[in-house]
Amino acid sequence: MMNLAAPTPTAAIRAHGLTVRRGGRTVLRDLGFSLPPGRITGLLGPSGCGKTTLMRAITGTQAGVTGRLDVLGRPAGDATLRARIGYVTQAPSVYDDLTVRQNLDYFAAVLDPGRTRRAARRDSVTNAIAEVGLTTHADALAGRLSGGQRGRVSLAVALLGTPELLVLDEPTVGLDPVLRRDLWHLLHRIAAERAATILVSSHVMDEAERCHRLLLMRDGELLADDTPDALRARTGTDTVEEAFLHLVDAPGPTPHEPRKSPR
């Protein structure tokens, strides 16, 4: 009988033996994981555990990387990935003396110099501004926006060109509960409508419940790679935060045995 089961989708990000050393210190230690395409994966852990370093490795901006790391079917840092990845750093990357629209016009020209008709580029900018809910602020100077609005300008820049992968480094830091909720609604809409893969980091454990899948980190190591439901079920806990603490308190590996992500 013919097997009619759908094929397993190719991983959007795949790591094996991923290690990063910086200044004589091991920041990431022998990470191995595989992230599905078109889903939101939360990268969670306390500040200083290596989340930003991992995101920089994925976007190809981190030095001292060893092991294997494939992104959208190519080695991380490959030149062909530049237009396929949108990266939002912790600090908003906008020019205060330009308006929202001028910021996006500038970055659109940098991302695609002379290759796209001016009208098409203008439409792309207008769509990106609308997508992050800043249409009424399009002509406001970025320096006069609130912190949350400036963060949304950075997200709009990352959405230019409809990237296949969005990497967001702690985008909800400093946002009030309403703005946090709205941002997560936006991320879910982008994942659903664009079929984009989203990797979003946070040190706020309750945000884990908003993700399809989770990577839990501590001290440069991967504690778990699983869905929120599976993590709670396996650890017998009610929340992802309790599951994380359970994994932290679990007996560690022997000195010669690397920690393995529980399955």
C-alpha positions as CSV (number, residue, x, y, z in Angstrom):
1,M,0.0,0.0,0.0
2,M,1.3,3.5,-0.9
3,N,2.4,5.5,2.1
4,L,0.3,8.7,2.0
5,A,1.9,10.3,5.1
6,A,3.2,13.8,4.5
7,P,7.0,14.0,4.4
8,T,8.8,15.5,7.4
9,P,9.6,19.2,6.5
10,T,13.2,20.2,6.3
11,A,14.5,21.9,9.4
12,A,14.7,25.7,9.3
13,I,17.7,25.6,11.6
14,R,19.8,22.6,12.5
15,A,22.8,22.5,14.9
16,H,25.2,19.8,15.8
17,G,28.1,20.1,18.2
18,L,27.7,23.9,18.1
19,T,30.3,25.6,20.3
20,V,31.3,29.2,20.7
21,R,34.5,30.2,22.5
22,R,35.2,33.9,23.2
23,G,38.2,35.3,25.1
24,G,39.3,31.9,26.3
25,R,35.8,31.2,27.7
26,T,33.3,28.7,26.3
27,V,30.0,30.6,25.8
28,L,28.0,27.8,24.0
29,R,28.9,24.2,24.7
30,D,28.2,21.4,22.2
31,L,24.6,22.4,21.3
32,G,22.5,20.2,19.1
33,F,18.9,20.9,18.0
34,S,16.6,21.1,15.0
35,L,13.9,23.8,14.6
36,P,10.8,23.3,12.4
37,P,9.9,25.8,9.6
38,G,6.9,28.1,9.8
39,R,6.7,28.0,13.6
40,I,7.6,30.2,16.6
41,T,10.4,28.8,18.7
42,G,11.1,30.5,22.0
43,L,14.7,30.7,23.2
44,L,14.5,31.0,26.9
45,G,16.8,31.2,29.8
46,P,18.3,33.6,32.4
47,S,20.3,36.6,31.3
48,G,23.9,35.7,30.4
49,C,23.1,32.1,29.5
50,G,24.2,32.5,25.8
51,K,20.9,33.4,24.0
52,T,22.3,36.4,22.2
53,T,25.4,34.5,21.2
54,L,23.4,31.7,19.8
55,M,21.3,34.2,17.8
56,R,24.4,35.9,16.5
57,A,25.7,32.5,15.4
58,I,22.5,31.8,13.5
59,T,22.6,35.1,11.7
60,G,26.2,34.7,10.8
61,T,27.6,37.6,12.9
62,Q,29.3,35.7,15.7
63,A,33.0,34.8,15.6
64,G,34.6,31.7,17.2
65,V,31.9,29.3,16.1
66,T,32.7,25.6,15.6
67,G,30.6,22.6,14.9
68,R,27.8,22.5,12.3
69,L,25.0,25.1,12.0
70,D,22.7,25.1,9.0
71,V,20.2,27.9,8.4
72,L,17.5,27.5,5.7
73,G,19.5,24.8,4.1
74,R,22.8,26.8,4.0
75,P,25.7,27.1,6.3
76,A,25.2,30.0,8.8
77,G,26.7,33.2,7.5
78,D,26.4,32.2,3.8
79,A,26.0,35.3,1.6
80,T,22.8,34.0,0.1
81,L,21.1,34.1,3.5
82,R,21.4,37.9,3.9
83,A,18.1,38.7,2.2
84,R,16.3,35.7,3.7
85,I,16.8,36.6,7.4
86,G,15.4,39.5,9.4
87,Y,17.3,40.2,12.6
88,V,16.1,42.5,15.4
89,T,18.7,43.2,18.1
90,Q,17.9,44.1,21.7
91,A,18.7,47.8,21.0
92,P,16.4,49.3,18.3
93,S,18.5,49.9,15.2
94,V,16.9,53.1,13.9
95,Y,18.1,56.7,13.3
96,D,16.5,59.2,15.7
97,D,16.7,62.1,13.3
98,L,14.7,60.3,10.5
99,T,11.0,59.6,10.4
100,V,9.7,56.1,10.6
101,R,9.2,56.1,6.8
102,Q,12.6,57.6,6.1
103,N,14.2,54.9,8.2
104,L,12.5,52.2,6.2
105,D,13.2,53.9,2.9
106,Y,16.9,54.0,3.8
107,F,17.1,50.3,4.9
108,A,15.1,49.2,1.9
109,A,17.6,50.9,-0.4
110,V,20.5,49.3,1.5
111,L,19.0,45.9,1.4
112,D,18.2,46.1,-2.4
113,P,20.2,48.8,-4.0
114,G,18.9,49.7,-7.5
115,R,17.3,46.3,-8.1
116,T,13.7,47.1,-7.3
117,R,11.5,49.6,-8.9
118,R,10.9,52.7,-6.7
119,A,7.2,52.1,-6.6
120,A,7.6,48.5,-5.5
121,R,10.1,49.6,-2.8
122,R,7.6,52.3,-1.6
123,D,4.9,49.7,-1.4
124,S,7.1,47.4,0.6
125,V,7.9,50.2,3.1
126,T,4.2,51.1,3.4
127,N,3.2,47.5,4.0
128,A,5.9,46.9,6.6
129,I,4.8,50.1,8.5
130,A,1.2,48.9,8.4
131,E,2.1,45.4,9.5
132,V,3.6,46.7,12.8
133,G,0.8,49.1,13.4
134,L,2.7,52.4,12.9
135,T,0.8,53.9,9.9
136,T,-0.4,56.8,12.0
137,H,3.2,57.5,13.1
138,A,4.8,57.0,9.7
139,D,5.9,60.7,9.5
140,A,7.0,61.0,13.1
141,L,10.7,61.3,14.0
142,A,11.9,58.0,15.4
143,G,13.6,59.8,18.3
144,R,10.2,61.0,19.5
145,L,8.6,57.6,19.7
146,S,8.2,55.5,22.8
147,G,10.6,52.6,23.4
148,G,7.9,50.1,22.3
149,Q,7.2,52.0,19.1
150,R,11.0,52.2,18.3
151,G,11.1,48.5,18.7
152,R,8.3,48.1,16.2
153,V,10.2,50.3,13.7
154,S,13.2,47.8,14.0
155,L,10.7,44.9,13.5
156,A,9.3,46.7,10.4
157,V,12.9,47.0,9.0
158,A,13.4,43.3,9.6
159,L,10.2,42.5,7.7
160,L,11.3,44.3,4.5
161,G,11.6,41.8,1.7
162,T,9.4,39.2,3.5
163,P,12.2,37.2,5.2
164,E,11.8,33.5,5.6
165,L,13.4,33.6,9.1
166,L,12.9,36.2,11.8
167,V,15.4,36.3,14.7
168,L,14.2,38.6,17.5
169,D,16.4,39.2,20.5
170,E,14.3,39.9,23.6
171,P,11.8,42.2,21.7
172,T,9.4,42.5,24.6
173,V,11.9,44.0,27.1
174,G,10.5,47.2,28.6
175,L,7.0,46.7,27.1
176,D,3.9,47.0,29.1
177,P,1.5,44.0,29.2
178,V,-0.8,45.4,26.5
179,L,2.1,46.0,24.1
180,R,3.6,42.6,24.9
181,R,0.3,40.9,24.0
182,D,-0.1,42.9,20.8
183,L,3.5,42.0,19.7
184,W,2.8,38.3,20.3
185,H,-0.4,38.5,18.3
186,L,1.6,40.1,15.5
187,L,4.3,37.4,15.6
188,H,1.6,34.6,15.4
189,R,0.0,36.4,12.5
190,I,3.3,36.7,10.6
191,A,4.1,33.0,11.2
192,A,0.6,32.0,10.0
193,E,0.2,34.3,7.0
194,R,3.8,34.3,5.8
195,A,4.7,30.8,6.8
196,A,7.8,32.5,8.4
197,T,10.0,30.8,10.9
198,I,10.4,32.9,14.0
199,L,13.1,32.5,16.7
200,V,12.4,34.8,19.7
201,S,14.5,35.0,22.9
202,S,13.3,36.0,26.3
203,H,14.2,35.6,30.0
204,V,10.5,35.9,30.9
205,M,9.2,32.3,31.4
206,D,5.5,33.1,31.0
207,E,6.2,34.0,27.3
208,A,7.1,30.4,26.7
209,E,3.4,29.5,26.7
210,R,3.0,31.6,23.5
211,C,5.5,29.6,21.5
212,H,5.0,26.4,19.4
213,R,8.4,25.0,20.5
214,L,11.0,25.9,23.1
215,L,14.8,25.8,23.6
216,L,15.6,26.2,27.3
217,M,19.2,27.2,28.0
218,R,21.4,27.7,31.1
219,D,25.1,28.5,31.3
220,G,25.7,27.9,27.6
221,E,24.0,24.5,27.6
222,L,20.7,23.3,26.2
223,L,18.4,21.9,28.8
224,A,15.5,21.0,26.6
225,D,14.2,21.2,23.0
226,D,10.5,20.4,23.0
227,T,7.0,21.8,23.0
228,P,5.5,23.5,26.1
229,D,3.0,20.7,26.5
230,A,5.6,18.0,26.3
231,L,7.9,19.8,28.7
232,R,5.1,20.1,31.3
233,A,4.0,16.5,30.9
234,R,7.5,15.1,31.1
235,T,8.4,17.0,34.2
236,G,5.0,16.7,35.9
237,T,4.7,20.4,36.3
238,D,2.0,23.0,35.6
239,T,4.0,25.7,34.0
240,V,7.1,26.0,31.8
241,E,8.9,28.0,34.5
242,E,8.4,25.1,36.9
243,A,9.6,22.7,34.2
244,F,12.7,24.8,33.7
245,L,13.5,24.8,37.4
246,H,12.9,21.0,37.5
247,L,15.4,20.5,34.8
248,V,17.9,22.9,36.5
249,D,17.7,20.9,39.7
250,A,17.9,17.5,37.9
251,P,21.2,15.5,38.4
252,G,23.7,16.6,35.8
253,P,25.9,14.5,33.6
254,T,29.1,12.9,34.6
255,P,32.3,14.8,33.8
256,H,32.8,12.7,30.6
257,E,29.2,12.7,29.6
258,P,27.7,15.7,27.8
259,R,24.2,16.8,28.8
260,K,21.6,15.6,26.4
261,S,18.4,17.4,25.6
262,P,15.5,15.3,27.1
263,R,13.1,13.9,24.5
